Amino acid sequence: MKTVQEIENILERILPRVTKPGRYTGGEYNQVVKEWAEIDYKVALAFPDIYDLGMSNLGLMIMYDLINKHRNLLAERVYSPWDDMEAVMRQREIPLFSLETKHPIREFDMLAISLPYEQLYTNALNLIDLAGMPVRAEDRDASYPLVIAGGHACY
């Protein structure tokens, strides 16, 4: 698995060649970045669509704020990459990473996926695959993040 530094180095080279590279950089106003070594439990909050559509999702914003208010918890965000970025990620074996610190999703304790509508089901499976995790729960063991989903399209 690639390290944060390796991911950042690769991104520096490839972002100028993809559509809307700002989707993958983070650094927004009110972004929360915590020191990883000091955190007990890390949650990747995923919206299985591109940043442009997911960043304004109120449910995701509320969860991000609630989790990050706790001193020993951390929430970072992840969105589906656009087709060009996904192709580069797969070609260069770049795992799906968080927006805030570029940590691979496999390093989190939990992957929480927001599903506001049914059309995102297949995107959610693609996110899990891009993270380098088995798509089927029965194929994952305790070394992988716990995968949960919630939202209007979960029933």
C-alpha positions as a printed NumPy array, in Angstrom:
array([[  0.   ,   0.   ,   0.   ],
       [  1.282,   3.463,  -0.852],
       [  2.113,   5.904,   1.938],
       [  0.675,   9.395,   2.329],
       [  3.955,  10.872,   1.065],
       [  3.965,   8.626,  -2.007],
       [  0.36 ,   9.556,  -2.783],
       [  1.129,  13.276,  -2.408],
       [  4.167,  12.968,  -4.704],
       [  2.163,  11.183,  -7.397],
       [ -0.701,  13.683,  -7.103],
       [  1.708,  16.554,  -7.648],
       [  2.59 ,  15.053, -11.033],
       [ -0.841,  13.875, -12.199],
       [ -3.26 ,  16.562, -10.994],
       [ -2.312,  19.048, -13.735],
       [ -3.464,  16.427, -16.26 ],
       [ -6.939,  15.636, -14.86 ],
       [-10.247,  17.481, -15.081],
       [-10.881,  19.853, -12.164],
       [ -7.878,  18.878, -10.014],
       [ -9.246,  20.921,  -7.098],
       [-11.628,  18.019,  -6.448],
       [ -8.716,  16.08 ,  -4.966],
       [ -6.691,  18.693,  -3.088],
       [ -8.721,  19.571,   0.018],
       [ -7.783,  22.7  ,   1.927],
       [-11.266,  24.211,   2.041],
       [-12.256,  26.777,   4.609],
       [-13.346,  25.023,   7.857],
       [-11.635,  21.769,   6.896],
       [-10.575,  19.796,   9.989],
       [ -7.129,  18.192,  10.057],
       [ -6.033,  16.322,  13.163],
       [ -2.773,  14.652,  14.147],
       [ -3.244,  10.981,  13.2  ],
       [ -0.989,   9.576,  15.913],
       [ -3.118,  11.193,  18.632],
       [ -6.47 ,   9.811,  17.446],
       [ -8.105,   6.625,  18.769],
       [-10.684,   6.065,  16.019],
       [-10.629,   7.263,  12.414],
       [-13.691,   7.439,  10.138],
       [-13.667,   7.993,   6.38 ],
       [-16.951,   9.652,   5.399],
       [-17.658,   8.761,   1.788],
       [-20.041,  10.261,  -0.722],
       [-20.115,   7.943,  -3.749],
       [-20.239,  10.671,  -6.364],
       [-17.87 ,  13.417,  -7.457],
       [-16.758,  16.144,  -5.055],
       [-18.809,  18.775,  -6.894],
       [-22.038,  16.966,  -5.963],
       [-21.11 ,  15.525,  -2.573],
       [-19.384,  18.391,  -0.812],
       [-22.67 ,  20.196,  -0.152],
       [-24.463,  17.13 ,   1.252],
       [-25.914,  18.296,   4.569],
       [-25.901,  14.851,   6.173],
       [-22.214,  14.4  ,   5.429],
       [-21.425,  17.875,   6.77 ],
       [-23.311,  17.177,  10.006],
       [-21.53 ,  13.844,  10.568],
       [-18.156,  15.438,   9.766],
       [-18.754,  18.149,  12.359],
       [-20.155,  15.827,  15.057],
       [-17.315,  13.327,  14.783],
       [-14.543,  15.928,  14.636],
       [-15.854,  17.693,  17.761],
       [-14.57 ,  14.711,  19.761],
       [-10.935,  14.945,  20.765],
       [-10.216,  11.238,  20.201],
       [-12.196,  10.836,  16.945],
       [-11.36 ,  11.886,  13.415],
       [-13.504,  12.161,  10.301],
       [-12.072,  12.801,   6.863],
       [-13.956,  12.914,   3.568],
       [-13.693,  10.931,   0.378],
       [-15.573,  11.253,  -2.905],
       [-15.697,   9.27 ,  -6.119],
       [-13.077,  10.395,  -8.611],
       [-14.064,  11.5  , -12.102],
       [-13.425,   8.955, -14.881],
       [-10.04 ,  10.399, -15.881],
       [ -8.736,  10.403, -12.303],
       [-10.066,   6.909, -11.639],
       [ -8.237,   5.614, -14.722],
       [ -4.957,   7.159, -13.526],
       [ -5.494,   5.82 ,  -9.998],
       [ -6.024,   2.303, -11.298],
       [ -3.107,   2.535, -13.756],
       [ -0.672,   3.79 , -11.098],
       [ -2.181,   1.697,  -8.292],
       [ -3.083,   4.739,  -6.214],
       [ -5.523,   3.664,  -3.516],
       [ -8.59 ,   5.742,  -2.751],
       [ -7.459,   8.421,  -0.288],
       [ -8.981,  10.986,   2.048],
       [ -9.348,  14.585,   0.985],
       [ -7.857,  16.116,   4.128],
       [ -4.608,  14.189,   4.646],
       [ -4.382,  11.815,   1.656],
       [ -4.363,   8.742,   3.912],
       [ -5.41 ,   5.577,   2.083],
       [ -8.937,   4.566,   3.074],
       [ -7.593,   1.17 ,   4.178],
       [ -5.836,   2.951,   7.073],
       [ -9.133,   4.121,   8.587],
       [-11.082,   2.164,  11.203],
       [-14.398,   2.73 ,   9.442],
       [-15.646,   3.616,   5.981],
       [-19.084,   5.234,   6.331],
       [-20.847,   5.656,   2.997],
       [-23.717,   8.094,   2.508],
       [-26.411,   6.806,   0.151],
       [-28.941,   9.576,  -0.504],
       [-30.356,   7.927,  -3.645],
       [-30.34 ,   4.503,  -5.281],
       [-28.28 ,   5.461,  -8.335],
       [-25.193,   5.602,  -6.112],
       [-25.238,   1.921,  -5.117],
       [-22.768,   0.885,  -7.812],
       [-20.574,   3.914,  -7.092],
       [-20.367,   2.796,  -3.451],
       [-19.111,  -0.614,  -4.56 ],
       [-16.592,   1.088,  -6.84 ],
       [-15.31 ,   3.191,  -3.901],
       [-14.699,   0.046,  -1.877],
       [-12.836,  -1.519,  -4.807],
       [-10.757,   1.637,  -5.401],
       [ -9.766,   1.541,  -1.735],
       [ -8.179,  -1.851,  -2.377],
       [-10.762,  -3.68 ,  -0.301],
       [-12.83 ,  -6.728,  -1.226],
       [-16.286,  -5.58 ,  -2.305],
       [-18.063,  -8.47 ,  -0.573],
       [-18.176,  -8.201,   3.233],
       [-17.628, -11.946,   3.603],
       [-14.229, -11.519,   1.931],
       [-13.038,  -8.841,   4.38 ],
       [-11.472,  -9.611,   7.733],
       [-10.677,  -7.419,  10.747],
       [ -7.641,  -5.921,   9.   ],
       [-10.005,  -3.87 ,   6.807],
       [-12.077,  -0.879,   7.908],
       [-15.621,  -1.629,   8.989],
       [-17.897,  -0.605,   6.1  ],
       [-21.285,   0.898,   6.924],
       [-23.841,   2.825,   4.887],
       [-26.659,   5.176,   5.748],
       [-28.914,   7.71 ,   4.131],
       [-32.289,   7.977,   2.455],
       [-31.603,   5.082,   0.094],
       [-30.788,   2.614,   2.881],
       [-33.632,   0.434,   4.05 ]])
